Each structure stands twice: as C-alpha cells, then as structure tokens.
Amino acid sequence: MKIKISRDSSMSLHLQIYNQIRELIYLEYLPYNTTLPSERKLSELLGVDRSTVTKAYDKLKAEGLIKSHVGKGTVVKFISDYRKSAIKVVNIFDWDGFFRENNDIKYDDIIHLIMDANSNDDKIFFAGGLPSVDLFPVEDFDAIREEVFKRNLVDLFSHSPVLGVGELRYQIKDMMERYGINSSIDEIMITSGSQQGLDLIIRSFIKRGDVVLIEEPSFFGAIQLFEHIGAKIISVPMDSEGINMDVLEFLIERHSPKLIYTIPNFHNPTGTTMSLKRRSKLIELSNQYCIPIIEDDPYGMIRYGDKKMPSLKSLDYSNHVIYLSTFSKTISVGLRIGWICASKEVIKHLKNIKQITDLHVNTINQYFVSYLIKNNIYEKHIENINTGYKEKRDLMVDKLRRNFKDGDIEFIVPDGGFYIWIYFKREMDMNLFFNMAYKNKVVFTPGKYFLPKGELYSQYIRLNFTFPNIEQINRGINILSKSYYKIIDKGVN
Ligand SMILES: Cc1ncc(COP(=O)(O)O)c(C=O)c1O
C-alpha cells in the first residue's frame, strides 16, 4: 500500500492518509477483505503519530469502508457495485437447472472410494476389473513401442478412420474367425473400450422409457448407461447355466423389449458361462421376436479350462447379435481399445455417432495393439496371463475355503474371467463390512451395485483375483475373513 504524505500541504496529515486509502479502496487496488497494516505499523512507515493513523482509520470505518476485528486486524469491507452484481449472478447460478433430465447415474460414497482406491497402491484392490501389471511382457512392449514409432509420423499423428485403423480391423476379423465368428471388414469398428461400444449402441437404439432386458445381476457400467438414458431396465434371473430362458420368454412377450444385454462368457459379476443349449435358445428367441442382442464378451479369451463355448455371434443366423469385445482385459485397460462386430447397417449407424462423439480412437494405441498381434505377442501373452490368472484364482478359492467356515459363504469357481461372486449366508451389515475392510486397506465391490435396485444382492460381494499379486491375495483374504468374523461374532449388525 503506497501512501505519500506531504508536510507542506495545507491538508491535515490524517485527511491525506484517509483520502489516499479511500481512493485505493474505491479503485479496488485494495480489494474486499484485504488486511490493512495495523495503526502502529502504518504510523511507523509514514513517520507520523499513531493517533493520526487512528483518526484516518476511524473516518474510513465511519463510512463502512473498513472494519477492525479482534485477532484479524483491519480489513477492507467495500465491494464495488460491479462486483456486487457479479456476486449476485454467481449466487443465483444453478447448474442443476442446466443438466438434462435424468442425469442421476447411480453413484454413492462407496463407488467413489472404490474408484479412488484404484489409483492408490497402498490398498489391496479386489474391487476392479483390471488385468495384472505383474504379467506385462515389459520387454516385448518396449520393443513394440519402438517399432510403432518407426512408422510414418503422418500415420501416427494425424486422424485415423472413424471405424479404426485398417490393419487392426483386419487382424480382429481374422482373430474372430479363429473363434468361429465370420464377418466382413465393414462389420467391424474399433471403439474406445467396450464401454464406448455399449454407449454408442445404447445411444443409437434406446430412448427414455424403452424396455431393456439384462441378466440379474449384471455389469455395473452397462446398468449406469441404461439408467442414464432413461431405459426401463428389467432383469432376468440367472442360474449356473446363464439366463433362465422361460422367464426371458415370458418377459419378452410381456414387455416387448428393445434390446437384450448379456455377458455369456465368465459373466461379470457371477463368473458363470451360459450353456450351449441356452445360447441356442437365446438366438432362437431373438430371431422369433426380432430383438437385437448385445453380446458383451470382454472375458471370452481368458479361460482356465479347455472347454470353449461358441459365441452367440457365431450361432447368429439372422444377424441380430451385436458383438462387443476389448483389449482392456487381455492387455491393458488404459489403452482404451475395444471393438464392435455387427451387421453393416448397424456399423454404419454407429459410425456416425462415433464420429460426432470423438472422431476416432487414439491412433498410436491402435498401432500398438496391431503390432502386438502382428508379432504374435498378443496370443503368447494371452496364454501367459491365463496360466498366471489360473494360479491366482486357485489361490483365492483355496484361501476362501480355508478362512471361512463351512457353510458361511457360497461361490462357484469360475472357469475363466476375472471374478469370484460370493454369497454370505449369515445376515450382516454390508456397509460395516466394507468399511472395516477398507480401514484395513482391502477394497471389494459390494453386490448391490450389480442390479439397478440392488437390495437383493446385499449379501453378496465381488472379488477380482487378476489384479492383486499373490502376496496381496493371501493377505487380503485374511483381512476379509477377520473383519467378517469380527462382525458376526460380536453380533454387530
Ligand atoms: C462386462 C463388461 N463390459 C464392458 C466392460 C468395459 O470394458 P472397457 O475397459 O473395454 O471399456 C467391462 C469392464 O469391466 C465389463 O466387465
């Protein structure tokens, strides 16, 4: 604060100080809430009596321009009209009124904790759906990265086609052929993970109020998307062979759904695989009632036994199946590369939506995946992770059986995929269990998130066994069982 005083002036010293501070305040060189020097300090700075400064400050106080607070000193209290009106606008600005209706995606504190814990490596993370970082073929990845960057820079750094880099689409087509899905290149598009595939399909097909049939329980990310668009979600019970087809047919007749969404291989969250008989029946119903099926297959290649099931898409004689898959579970979720295989008409439509959404998927990442496939690293890597994940699955199963008393929990041992879905037979407060485990640095996903109205699954949890390492699985299950018995034995509920 610069103040000049003149002892030659006819104006008194306190008025000179008052006038200059007043001007600084009005011009907002001293904005609202600025602390002024104490009277003693200012008198020293200006070489005047303290009473002179006191007189100047008193005058400013009398005009309401400054105010003294015990412990806080003297602060500016003036707000210009301009600022006052700006503050008014901010106060009445209500973003809620701007969001479109039905923005209420199911989200709560536990979901936030889970999402945050994901990037927090002091936690044992059983909650996600991430592949293992320990099994990355780091040297191969390095070599491929170098090879990709030898490519023409225009290829790498300019736009790629909306449907994806041509060579990757051809490779995906060949790969799917080996899994029994015959398609043409026009039937394949690359997406930013399966999540985007789902989003594009749902945005293209579903409007508010449309009925969709999903498995009960089902993938949290799909439920959120259906809720976000305002679909009426009806869930169909499953058993160890997948969706109950009698109930499905009954619901189809009753509700004329727009879509059926299913995860037939190593289902998320239950780990079950749909039987061949039910796959055939599902295709038959889809054809009979003319209802498209979304076959979401991120885990199909991650199998721990020899048994292979034909995909719905490979059984699909009427081209009603929209097939989705991803490299998120086999290579890395951060690459954000997935794909859709569907009829040309569907792909053409989705292409338009994709273009207005984000033009295309990250070009460099598409080449990275393409080179992994071209150099046979991808197939080798899948064999490798399948061996590693089987070991982790077996360990988790063994630990669960040892640590929990017979009859306290139930689960099926999945033949593939990422998850064990556990039912706790004795009633317990799941929030308390989650919080106790979380405090001890173990994070899991409570079952209620896998149904739109999740109460039915309040006694379930989903554990991921692929991401944590062997030591973490050992330690994490010990912590979970200890927390569980603490709650049960104390009768805390
Ligand atoms: C059934 C299912 N579909 C889609 C996704 C999303 O995969 P992406 O990372 O490719 O978007 C997941 C991820 O957990 C999933 O389990």
The ligand as a MOL file (V3000), in Angstrom:
LIG
                    3D

  0  0  0     0  0            999 V3000
M  V30 BEGIN CTAB
M  V30 COUNTS 16 16 0 0 0
M  V30 BEGIN ATOM
M  V30 1 C -18.9280 -56.9010 -18.9940 0
M  V30 2 C -18.0590 -55.7230 -19.2600 0
M  V30 3 N -18.2830 -54.9770 -20.3480 0
M  V30 4 C -17.5290 -53.9050 -20.6200 0
M  V30 5 C -16.5010 -53.5240 -19.7910 0
M  V30 6 C -15.7170 -52.2810 -20.1250 0
M  V30 7 O -14.5190 -52.5890 -20.7190 0
M  V30 8 P -13.5740 -51.4950 -21.3770 0
M  V30 9 O -12.4730 -51.2250 -20.4280 0
M  V30 10 O -13.1020 -52.1200 -22.6370 0
M  V30 11 O -14.3850 -50.2890 -21.6590 0
M  V30 12 C -16.2480 -54.2600 -18.6440 0
M  V30 13 C -15.1940 -53.8540 -17.7200 0
M  V30 14 O -15.1610 -54.1910 -16.5640 0
M  V30 15 C -17.0370 -55.3900 -18.3740 0
M  V30 16 O -16.8310 -56.1620 -17.2970 0
M  V30 END ATOM
M  V30 BEGIN BOND
M  V30 1 1 1 2
M  V30 2 1 2 3
M  V30 3 2 2 15
M  V30 4 2 3 4
M  V30 5 1 4 5
M  V30 6 1 5 6
M  V30 7 2 5 12
M  V30 8 1 6 7
M  V30 9 1 7 8
M  V30 10 2 8 9
M  V30 11 1 8 10
M  V30 12 1 8 11
M  V30 13 1 12 13
M  V30 14 1 12 15
M  V30 15 2 13 14
M  V30 16 1 15 16
M  V30 END BOND
M  V30 END CTAB
M  END
